[in-house]
């Protein structure tokens, strides 16, 4: 899968994640709210190996972190330093 397809595939999920995150740390469990959980479930159902939906969220959080859009504060949670 090329990078452009991946960006489009996850655009809705990434947008939902970014809406939740701000300057205050948010733990993983509080990111998995209905909008995010529903989109994670939909994406998981599309995959051949049918991963658990929380695995999809974890992948996207790591991808957004590697892209420099969000950060993880150890022991606290995820933040969007640019919000």
SERO-4910 file (N, C-alpha, C, O; in steps of 0.05 Angstrom, whole numbers):
BEGIN
 pado doro    nc1    nc2    nc3   cac1   cac2   cac3    cc1    cc2    cc3    oc1    oc2    oc3
  Unk    A     17    -23      0      0      0      0     18     25      0     36     27     17
  Unk    A     13     43    -19     30     67    -19     21     87      3     -1     84     14
  Unk    A     38    106      8     33    124     31      8    141     27     -6    147     47
  Unk    A      1    149      2    -22    166     -3    -48    150      4    -66    162     16
  Unk    A    -49    125     -3    -72    109      4    -75    106     34    -97    108     45
  Unk    A    -53    102     48    -53     99     77    -63    125     90    -79    123    109
  Unk    A    -55    148     80    -64    173     92    -94    176     89   -108    184    108
  Unk    A   -105    169     65   -133    171     61   -148    151     78   -170    157     88
  Unk    A   -138    127     80   -151    105     95   -154    113    124   -174    106    137
  Unk    A   -135    127    135   -136    134    164   -143    163    170   -142    171    193
  Unk    A   -151    178    150   -157    207    153   -179    211    174   -176    229    191
  Unk    A   -200    196    173   -222    200    192   -213    193    220   -219    208    239
  Unk    A   -198    172    224   -189    164    250   -169    184    260   -170    192    284
  Unk    A   -150    193    244   -130    212    252   -144    238    261   -136    250    281
  Unk    A   -164    247    247   -178    271    253   -192    268    280   -192    287    297
  Unk    A   -205    245    285   -219    240    310   -199    240    334   -205    251    355
  Unk    A   -176    229    330   -155    228    350   -146    256    357   -143    264    380
  Unk    A   -140    272    336   -130    299    340   -150    317    354   -142    335    369
  Unk    A   -176    312    350   -197    328    364   -197    323    394   -203    341    409
  Unk    A   -189    299    402   -189    291    430   -164    302    444   -166    310    468
  Unk    A   -142    303    430   -117    311    443   -113    341    445   -119    355    425
  Unk    A   -103    350    468    -96    378    471    -70    380    486    -53    362    485
  Unk    A    -66    402    501    -41    406    516    -40    389    541    -18    382    550
  Unk    A    -63    381    552    -63    364    575    -62    334    567    -75    326    548
  Unk    A    -45    318    580    -43    290    573    -69    274    575    -84    278    594
  Unk    A    -74    258    555    -98    241    554    -89    212    553    -75    204    534
  Unk    A    -97    195    573    -89    167    572   -103    152    549   -124    160    539
  Unk    A    -90    131    541    -99    114    518   -129    107    521   -144    109    502
  Unk    A   -137     99    545   -164     89    550   -185    111    545   -208    105    538
  Unk    A   -178    136    549   -197    158    544   -197    168    515   -213    184    507
  Unk    A   -178    158    499   -178    165    471   -197    146    456   -209    153    436
  Unk    A   -201    122    467   -218    101    454   -247    107    460   -262     90    471
  Unk    A   -256    132    453   -284    140    456   -300    130    432   -288    121    413
  Unk    A   -327    133    433   -343    122    412   -335    128    383   -334    110    366
  Unk    A   -328    153    377   -320    160    349   -295    145    341   -294    133    319
  Unk    A   -275    145    359   -250    132    353   -253    101    353   -244     88    335
  Unk    A   -268     91    372   -272     62    374   -287     51    350   -280     30    340
  Unk    A   -307     66    341   -322     57    318   -305     56    292   -307     37    277
  Unk    A   -289     77    289   -271     77    265   -250     56    267   -243     44    247
  Unk    A   -239     51    291   -219     30    295   -232      2    288   -219    -14    275
  Unk    A   -256     -2    297   -270    -27    291   -274    -31    261   -271    -53    250
  Unk    A   -282     -9    248   -287    -11    219   -261    -18    204   -261    -35    187
  Unk    A   -239     -5    212   -213    -10    199   -204    -38    205   -193    -52    188
  Unk    A   -207    -47    230   -199    -74    237   -214    -95    221   -203   -115    213
  Unk    A   -240    -91    216   -256   -109    201   -247   -111    172   -251   -132    159
  Unk    A   -234    -90    162   -224    -90    134   -198   -106    131   -191   -114    108
  Unk    A   -184   -110    153   -158   -123    151   -162   -154    151   -180   -165    163
  Unk    A   -143   -167    137   -145   -196    133   -142   -210    160   -156   -230    165
  Unk    A   -124   -201    177   -119   -216    202   -137   -207    225   -135   -218    247
  Unk    A   -155   -188    220   -175   -179    240   -163   -173    267   -170   -187    287
  Unk    A   -146   -153    269   -134   -146    295   -155   -134    314   -176   -125    305
  Unk    A   -149   -133    339   -167   -120    358   -167    -90    352   -146    -79    345
  Unk    A   -190    -77    355   -191    -49    348   -171    -31    363   -161    -11    352
  Unk    A   -164    -38    388   -145    -21    402   -117    -22    389   -101     -4    393
  Unk    A   -111    -44    375    -86    -46    360    -84    -25    338    -63    -13    332
  Unk    A   -107    -20    325   -108      0    304   -103     28    316    -87     43    305
  Unk    A   -115     34    339   -110     59    352    -81     62    360    -69     83    356
  Unk    A    -69     41    371    -41     42    379    -23     48    355     -5     64    357
  Unk    A    -29     35    332    -13     40    308    -15     69    299      5     81    292
  Unk    A    -39     80    300    -43    107    290    -30    127    310    -18    147    301
  Unk    A    -31    122    336    -18    140    355     12    140    350     25    161    350
  Unk    A     24    116    345     52    115    339     59    128    313     80    142    311
  Unk    A     43    125    293     48    138    267     47    169    270     63    183    258
  Unk    A     27    179    285     25    208    289     48    218    306     58    240    301
  Unk    A     58    202    325     81    210    341    106    211    323    121    231    325
  Unk    A    110    191    306    133    191    289    132    213    269    153    223    260
  Unk    A    108    222    261    105    245    242    109    272    256    109    292    243
  Unk    A    112    271    283    116    296    298     91    311    305     93    334    314
  Unk    A     68    299    300     42    313    305     33    311    335     20    329    345
  Unk    A     41    290    348     34    286    376     58    276    392     78    268    380
  Unk    A     55    277    418     77    267    436     65    250    458     41    252    464
  Unk    A     81    233    469     73    217    492     88    226    517    113    228    516
  Unk    A     74    232    538     87    239    563     85    215    581     64    206    590
  Unk    A    108    203    587    110    178    602     94    180    628     97    198    644
  Unk    A     77    160    632     61    158    656     37    176    657     21    175    676
  Unk    A     34    192    636     11    211    636     -8    207    612    -32    204    616
  Unk    A      3    207    588    -14    203    565     -4    218    541     18    227    540
  Unk    A    -22    220    521    -16    232    495    -24    261    495    -44    269    507
  Unk    A     -8    277    481    -14    306    479     -9    316    451      6    304    435
  Unk    A    -23    337    444    -19    351    419     -6    378    426    -21    397    433
  Unk    A     20    380    425     34    404    434     27    429    417     32    451    425
  Unk    A     16    424    393      9    447    375    -19    457    379    -27    475    365
  Unk    A    -35    445    397    -63    453    400    -65    479    414    -87    489    419
***
